């Protein structure tokens, strides 16, 4: 949803950050829940959003980025050239733009931002609207076979929703999040997400809460959009060596996704169902590309500087999940991690629900620690996380301070999972030495 401001620190840095800082000063004084500002800017740029290759538009609460990554992995396994824009970034703003399969060069990004700044001529605009326009501009001027566009927040009033006729829309798992902007019921949130559905354009969704699914079905019917539902139009079950996918076009035996966790099965299935719905005629072998999907801070095993502070036999994992739905998904993972104790390090953003996130996780952890990194944007105070855990969590207060305290001569090797915030994940990745590629 474009009226939501983006803070510059720690999100934007480097030379591109200088341009974005200037543009941040143009943030509208009045919140305008419409797409008019961006539509005007895109008109001045020659409407690049109308000159894109076939677009897959992805909304949802949890799994948007992972689904985009699965879509890209399959399409690239088929030999397609793919653009993708996702948000937020974790370490560097260039992560948001993958142009023809490669992260945008910073010089090209700066050139696009400066063109937008000049054309905008000081008019009110949000940084997310600028970044969305930048993605469309970059993608329109570089040939590709497919563009994958992730919604920033919500759907109906999100800046990306200027797209008029995507090849397909995707709505990933819905749960409570961003209630201040999207509504305080699942039905209200579903109405915002379903706002990306376009007349006659296929929409694909996985398993959804009953009240959310009812809204999606009603909006698809109102728009005359073919709706493809899991367990009705497409099916996914354990297969001989991974997963078995089935729809009206036939059956696929697939490997397990490269992204770990049972929740990734639904995301991978969404990607398969979507690409089969848009008529690209991919070879069946391409769908095995889900085995090679990579996406940072989604149950990512770390091996860098932080990981090396743990003794041999220990593992360090990172996940950016930050709402009750993500907590439940992570609990499904922890239920399978029975071979060694799990130690949780939890840091969250101030606007999130720590009680709802922690509730399913607390019974599955050997220890719980509340953390807030010095550079973590809008970090929830450690004391608040401790209170939300009903005193179960201990104050870190930082990741680097907790890790040496976990091990000892009488402590068996364990798994450490750092979770609760994509902003925390970005700080952890920087400390571990990760760089985007």
C-alpha positions as CSV (number, residue, x, y, z in Angstrom):
1,X,0.0,0.0,0.0
2,X,1.9,3.0,-1.3
3,X,0.9,5.6,1.4
4,X,3.0,3.7,4.1
5,X,6.3,5.5,4.5
6,X,9.7,3.8,4.2
7,X,12.3,4.9,6.7
8,X,15.7,5.7,5.2
9,X,17.8,4.3,8.0
10,X,18.9,1.5,7.9
11,X,17.1,0.6,4.6
12,X,18.9,2.8,2.1
13,X,22.6,3.4,1.8
14,X,25.3,4.0,-0.8
15,X,25.0,6.2,-3.8
16,X,21.4,5.1,-4.6
17,X,20.5,6.1,-1.0
18,X,21.4,9.7,-1.7
19,X,18.8,9.9,-4.5
20,X,16.3,8.0,-2.3
21,X,16.9,10.4,0.6
22,X,16.0,13.4,-1.7
23,X,12.9,11.6,-2.8
24,X,11.9,10.7,0.7
25,X,11.5,14.4,1.4
26,X,8.6,14.5,-1.1
27,X,6.5,12.1,1.0
28,X,2.9,13.4,0.7
29,X,1.5,15.4,3.6
30,X,-1.9,13.9,3.2
31,X,-2.5,10.1,3.0
32,X,-4.2,9.4,-0.4
33,X,-5.5,5.9,-0.7
34,X,-5.4,5.8,-4.5
35,X,-3.0,5.0,-7.3
36,X,-3.3,8.5,-8.9
37,X,0.1,9.8,-7.9
38,X,1.9,6.8,-9.4
39,X,-0.3,6.7,-12.5
40,X,0.6,10.3,-13.1
41,X,4.3,9.7,-12.7
42,X,4.2,6.6,-15.0
43,X,2.4,8.7,-17.6
44,X,5.3,11.1,-17.6
45,X,7.6,8.2,-18.1
46,X,5.7,6.9,-21.1
47,X,3.8,4.2,-19.2
48,X,6.5,1.5,-18.8
49,X,4.0,-0.7,-16.9
50,X,2.2,-1.2,-20.2
51,X,5.4,-2.4,-22.0
52,X,6.3,-5.4,-19.8
53,X,6.5,-9.0,-20.7
54,X,3.7,-11.2,-19.3
55,X,3.4,-10.4,-15.6
56,X,2.7,-12.6,-12.6
57,X,1.4,-10.4,-9.7
58,X,1.9,-11.9,-6.2
59,X,0.1,-10.8,-3.0
60,X,-0.5,-12.4,0.4
61,X,0.6,-12.3,4.0
62,X,3.2,-15.0,4.2
63,X,5.2,-16.7,1.4
64,X,5.1,-13.9,-1.2
65,X,8.8,-13.7,-1.6
66,X,9.3,-17.5,-1.5
67,X,6.6,-18.0,-4.1
68,X,8.2,-15.4,-6.3
69,X,11.5,-17.3,-5.9
70,X,9.9,-20.6,-6.8
71,X,8.3,-19.0,-9.9
72,X,11.7,-17.6,-11.0
73,X,13.5,-20.9,-10.4
74,X,11.0,-22.9,-12.5
75,X,10.9,-20.3,-15.3
76,X,14.7,-20.0,-15.5
77,X,15.0,-23.8,-15.5
78,X,12.9,-23.7,-18.6
79,X,15.3,-21.3,-20.2
80,X,13.2,-18.2,-19.8
81,X,14.6,-14.7,-19.2
82,X,12.9,-13.4,-16.0
83,X,12.5,-10.0,-14.4
84,X,11.5,-9.9,-10.7
85,X,10.9,-7.2,-8.1
86,X,10.4,-8.0,-4.5
87,X,10.4,-6.2,-1.1
88,X,11.8,-5.4,1.3
89,X,15.5,-5.8,0.7
90,X,17.7,-7.2,3.5
91,X,21.1,-5.7,3.0
92,X,21.1,-3.6,-0.2
93,X,18.4,-1.9,-2.2
94,X,19.6,-3.6,-5.4
95,X,18.1,-6.8,-4.0
96,X,14.7,-5.5,-5.0
97,X,15.4,-5.5,-8.7
98,X,16.4,-8.6,-10.7
99,X,16.6,-7.5,-14.3
100,X,16.8,-10.4,-16.9
101,X,17.9,-12.7,-14.2
102,X,20.6,-10.6,-12.6
103,X,20.6,-8.1,-9.7
104,X,20.5,-4.6,-11.1
105,X,23.8,-2.8,-11.4
106,X,23.8,0.2,-9.0
107,X,24.8,2.6,-11.8
108,X,21.7,1.5,-13.8
109,X,19.6,1.8,-10.7
110,X,20.8,5.4,-10.0
111,X,20.3,6.4,-13.6
112,X,16.7,5.1,-13.4
113,X,16.0,6.9,-10.1
114,X,17.4,10.1,-11.4
115,X,15.2,10.0,-14.5
116,X,12.2,9.4,-12.2
117,X,13.3,12.3,-9.9
118,X,13.6,14.7,-12.9
119,X,10.3,13.7,-14.4
120,X,8.5,13.9,-11.0
121,X,9.7,17.5,-10.7
122,X,9.2,17.8,-7.0
123,X,5.6,16.5,-6.8
124,X,4.5,14.5,-3.7
125,X,5.5,10.9,-4.0
126,X,6.4,8.0,-1.7
127,X,9.6,6.1,-1.9
128,X,7.8,2.8,-2.6
129,X,6.0,4.4,-5.5
130,X,9.3,5.5,-6.8
131,X,10.8,2.1,-6.4
132,X,7.8,0.5,-8.2
133,X,8.1,3.0,-11.0
134,X,11.8,2.2,-11.2
135,X,11.1,-1.6,-11.5
136,X,8.7,-1.0,-14.3
137,X,11.2,1.4,-16.1
138,X,14.1,-1.1,-15.8
139,X,11.9,-4.0,-16.9
140,X,10.3,-2.2,-19.9
141,X,13.7,-1.3,-21.3
142,X,15.3,-4.8,-21.1
143,X,13.8,-7.7,-23.0
144,X,12.5,-10.7,-21.0
145,X,10.0,-13.5,-21.3
146,X,8.3,-13.0,-17.9
147,X,8.0,-10.4,-15.1
148,X,7.3,-11.4,-11.5
149,X,5.9,-8.5,-9.4
150,X,5.5,-8.8,-5.6
151,X,3.0,-6.6,-3.8
152,X,4.5,-4.4,-1.1
153,X,1.6,-4.2,1.3
154,X,-2.0,-5.2,0.9
155,X,-3.0,-5.2,-2.7
156,X,-5.9,-3.0,-3.6
157,X,-4.1,0.3,-3.0
158,X,-0.5,-1.1,-3.4
159,X,1.6,0.8,-5.9
160,X,2.1,-2.4,-8.0
161,X,-1.7,-2.6,-8.5
162,X,-1.4,-0.1,-11.4
163,X,-0.9,-3.3,-13.5
164,X,-4.1,-3.8,-15.5
165,X,-3.9,-7.2,-17.1
166,X,-1.4,-9.6,-15.5
167,X,-1.0,-13.1,-17.0
168,X,-2.0,-14.4,-13.6
169,X,-2.5,-13.2,-10.0
170,X,-1.4,-15.2,-7.0
171,X,-2.6,-14.9,-3.4
172,X,-0.4,-16.7,-0.9
173,X,-1.3,-17.7,2.7
174,X,-3.3,-15.1,4.6
175,X,-3.1,-14.3,8.3
176,X,-3.3,-11.4,10.6
177,X,-0.6,-8.7,9.9
178,X,-0.5,-4.9,9.2
179,X,-3.9,-4.6,10.9
180,X,-3.6,-0.8,11.1
181,X,-3.6,-0.5,7.3
182,X,-5.5,-3.6,6.2
183,X,-8.2,-4.2,8.8
184,X,-8.5,-6.2,12.0
185,X,-10.2,-9.3,10.6
186,X,-9.1,-12.0,8.1
187,X,-12.0,-11.1,5.9
188,X,-10.9,-7.4,5.8
189,X,-7.4,-8.4,5.0
190,X,-8.5,-10.8,2.3
191,X,-10.5,-7.9,0.7
192,X,-7.3,-5.9,0.4
193,X,-5.3,-8.8,-1.0
194,X,-8.0,-9.8,-3.4
195,X,-7.8,-6.2,-4.8
196,X,-5.2,-7.5,-7.2
197,X,-7.7,-9.7,-9.0
198,X,-8.3,-8.4,-12.6
199,X,-11.2,-9.1,-14.9
200,X,-10.7,-12.4,-16.9
201,X,-7.1,-12.9,-15.5
202,X,-6.5,-16.3,-13.7
203,X,-5.9,-16.1,-10.0
204,X,-4.3,-18.9,-8.0
205,X,-4.4,-19.5,-4.3
206,X,-3.5,-22.3,-1.9
207,X,-5.1,-23.3,1.4
208,X,-6.7,-20.3,3.1
209,X,-8.8,-19.8,6.3
210,X,-12.5,-20.2,5.5
211,X,-13.4,-16.5,6.0
212,X,-10.5,-15.4,3.7
213,X,-11.3,-17.9,1.0
214,X,-14.9,-16.8,0.9
215,X,-13.8,-13.2,0.1
216,X,-11.3,-14.4,-2.6
217,X,-14.0,-16.5,-4.2
218,X,-16.5,-13.7,-4.2
219,X,-14.1,-11.2,-5.7
220,X,-12.9,-13.6,-8.4
221,X,-16.6,-14.3,-9.3
222,X,-17.4,-10.6,-9.4
223,X,-14.4,-10.0,-11.7
224,X,-15.0,-13.0,-14.0
225,X,-11.5,-14.2,-13.1
226,X,-10.9,-18.0,-13.3
227,X,-10.0,-19.1,-9.7
228,X,-7.6,-22.1,-9.2
229,X,-7.9,-23.5,-5.7
230,X,-5.7,-26.1,-4.0
231,X,-7.5,-29.3,-3.3
232,X,-10.1,-28.5,-5.9
233,X,-8.3,-27.4,-9.1
234,X,-4.8,-28.4,-8.2
235,X,-3.5,-31.0,-5.7
236,X,-0.2,-31.5,-3.9
237,X,0.8,-34.5,-1.8
238,X,3.9,-36.4,-0.8
239,X,5.3,-38.3,-3.7
240,X,7.8,-41.1,-4.3
241,X,10.9,-38.9,-3.9
242,X,9.4,-35.5,-3.0
243,X,6.0,-34.1,-4.0
244,X,3.3,-35.2,-6.4
245,X,1.4,-32.4,-8.1
246,X,-1.8,-33.0,-10.1
247,X,-4.2,-30.8,-12.0
248,X,-6.4,-31.0,-15.1
249,X,-3.3,-31.1,-17.3
250,X,-1.8,-34.1,-15.7
251,X,0.5,-35.3,-12.9
252,X,4.1,-34.2,-12.0
253,X,6.5,-35.9,-9.7
254,X,8.6,-33.2,-8.2
255,X,11.6,-33.0,-5.9
256,X,11.3,-31.3,-2.5
257,X,11.7,-27.6,-2.7
258,X,15.1,-26.0,-2.1
259,X,13.4,-23.8,0.6
260,X,12.9,-25.9,3.7
261,X,9.8,-26.3,5.8
262,X,6.3,-27.8,5.2
263,X,4.9,-24.4,4.4
264,X,7.1,-24.2,1.4
265,X,5.2,-27.1,-0.2
266,X,2.2,-24.8,-0.6
267,X,4.4,-22.0,-2.0
268,X,6.0,-24.3,-4.5
269,X,2.6,-25.7,-5.5
270,X,1.3,-22.2,-6.1
271,X,4.2,-21.5,-8.4
272,X,3.6,-24.7,-10.4
273,X,-0.1,-24.1,-10.6
274,X,0.4,-20.5,-11.7
275,X,2.9,-21.2,-14.5
276,X,0.7,-24.0,-15.8
277,X,-2.2,-21.6,-15.8
278,X,-0.6,-18.8,-17.9
279,X,0.0,-20.9,-21.0
280,X,3.8,-20.7,-21.3
281,X,4.0,-24.4,-22.2
282,X,7.0,-25.2,-20.1
283,X,8.5,-28.6,-20.3
284,X,7.6,-30.8,-17.4
285,X,11.3,-31.1,-16.4
286,X,11.4,-27.4,-15.7
287,X,9.2,-27.7,-12.7
288,X,11.9,-29.6,-10.9
289,X,13.5,-26.2,-10.7
290,X,11.9,-25.8,-7.3
291,X,14.7,-28.0,-5.9
292,X,17.1,-25.1,-6.7
293,X,15.1,-22.2,-5.2
294,X,17.1,-19.9,-3.0
295,X,15.7,-17.0,-1.0
296,X,17.5,-15.4,1.9
297,X,16.2,-15.4,5.5
298,X,13.7,-18.1,4.8
299,X,15.0,-21.0,7.0
300,X,18.5,-20.1,5.8
301,X,21.4,-22.0,7.3
302,X,24.2,-19.6,8.1
303,X,27.9,-20.5,7.7
304,X,29.7,-17.2,8.1
305,X,31.2,-15.1,10.9
306,X,28.3,-15.6,13.4
307,X,28.0,-19.3,12.7
308,X,31.7,-19.8,13.4
309,X,31.2,-18.5,16.9
310,X,29.3,-21.6,17.8
311,X,31.1,-24.9,18.7
312,X,31.4,-27.8,16.2
313,X,28.2,-29.7,15.8
314,X,26.0,-26.6,16.3
315,X,23.8,-25.1,13.6
316,X,22.7,-21.5,13.1
317,X,19.5,-20.7,11.1
318,X,17.7,-17.5,10.2
319,X,14.1,-16.8,9.3
320,X,12.4,-13.5,8.7
321,X,8.9,-14.6,9.6
322,X,7.2,-12.0,11.9
323,X,3.5,-12.6,12.3
324,X,1.3,-15.3,13.9
325,X,1.0,-17.2,10.6
326,X,4.8,-17.3,10.3
327,X,5.0,-18.4,13.9
328,X,2.7,-21.4,13.2
329,X,4.7,-22.2,10.0
330,X,8.0,-22.2,12.0
331,X,6.4,-24.4,14.7
332,X,5.8,-27.0,12.0
333,X,9.5,-27.0,11.3
334,X,10.5,-27.1,14.9
335,X,8.3,-30.1,15.4
336,X,10.5,-32.0,13.0
337,X,13.7,-30.8,14.7
338,X,13.7,-33.5,17.4
339,X,17.3,-34.7,17.1
340,X,18.7,-31.8,19.1
341,X,17.5,-28.9,21.3
342,X,16.4,-25.7,19.6
343,X,17.3,-22.3,21.0
344,X,15.3,-19.3,19.7
345,X,16.6,-15.8,19.4
346,X,13.6,-13.5,18.8
347,X,13.7,-9.9,17.7
348,X,10.6,-8.1,16.3
349,X,9.4,-4.8,14.8
350,X,7.4,-2.4,17.1
351,X,4.2,-2.8,15.1
352,X,4.1,-6.6,15.2
353,X,2.3,-9.1,17.6
354,X,5.0,-10.8,19.6
355,X,2.5,-12.8,21.7
356,X,0.8,-14.3,18.6
357,X,4.2,-15.0,17.0
358,X,5.7,-16.7,20.0
359,X,2.6,-18.7,21.2
360,X,3.2,-21.8,19.0
361,X,7.0,-21.6,19.3
362,X,7.5,-21.5,23.1
363,X,6.6,-25.1,23.8
364,X,9.1,-26.3,21.2
365,X,12.2,-24.4,22.3
366,X,14.9,-25.4,24.9
367,X,15.7,-21.7,25.5
368,X,14.2,-18.4,24.2
369,X,16.1,-15.2,24.1
370,X,14.8,-11.7,23.3
371,X,17.2,-9.6,21.1
372,X,17.3,-6.2,19.5
373,X,20.3,-5.3,17.3
374,X,21.7,-1.8,17.4
375,X,20.9,-1.1,13.7
376,X,17.6,-2.9,13.7
377,X,14.9,-0.6,12.3
378,X,12.0,0.1,14.8
379,X,13.1,-2.8,17.0
380,X,10.7,-3.9,19.6
381,X,12.2,-3.4,23.1
382,X,13.7,-6.6,24.5
383,X,11.6,-6.1,27.7
384,X,8.4,-6.2,25.6
385,X,9.4,-9.5,24.0
386,X,10.1,-11.0,27.4
387,X,6.7,-9.9,28.7
388,X,5.0,-11.3,25.6
389,X,6.7,-14.7,26.3
390,X,5.2,-14.6,29.9
391,X,8.7,-14.4,31.2
392,X,10.0,-17.4,29.3
393,X,12.4,-15.4,27.2
394,X,15.6,-14.1,28.6
395,X,17.1,-10.7,27.6
396,X,20.0,-11.1,25.1
397,X,20.1,-8.3,24.5
398,X,21.9,-8.9,21.1
399,X,22.7,-11.9,19.0
400,X,26.4,-11.6,19.4
401,X,26.0,-11.6,23.2
402,X,23.7,-14.6,23.3
403,X,25.6,-17.1,21.0
404,X,28.6,-17.6,23.3
405,X,26.2,-18.2,26.3
406,X,24.4,-21.1,24.6
407,X,27.1,-23.7,24.7
408,X,29.1,-25.3,27.4
409,X,30.7,-28.6,28.4
410,X,27.4,-30.0,29.7
411,X,25.2,-28.6,26.9
412,X,24.5,-30.9,23.9
413,X,24.9,-29.5,20.4
414,X,21.8,-27.6,19.3
415,X,20.2,-25.6,16.6
416,X,19.9,-21.9,17.0
417,X,17.1,-20.2,15.1
418,X,17.1,-16.4,14.8
419,X,13.7,-15.2,13.8
420,X,10.9,-12.5,14.2
421,X,11.8,-9.7,11.8
422,X,13.1,-9.1,8.3
423,X,14.9,-6.1,9.7
424,X,16.6,-8.3,12.3
425,X,17.4,-10.7,9.5
426,X,19.1,-8.0,7.5
427,X,21.4,-7.1,10.5
428,X,22.2,-10.7,11.1
429,X,23.1,-11.3,7.4
430,X,25.4,-8.3,7.5
431,X,27.1,-9.6,10.6
432,X,27.5,-13.1,9.1
433,X,29.1,-11.7,6.0
434,X,26.3,-12.5,3.5
435,X,26.1,-10.6,0.2
436,X,23.3,-10.7,-2.3
437,X,23.8,-12.4,-5.6
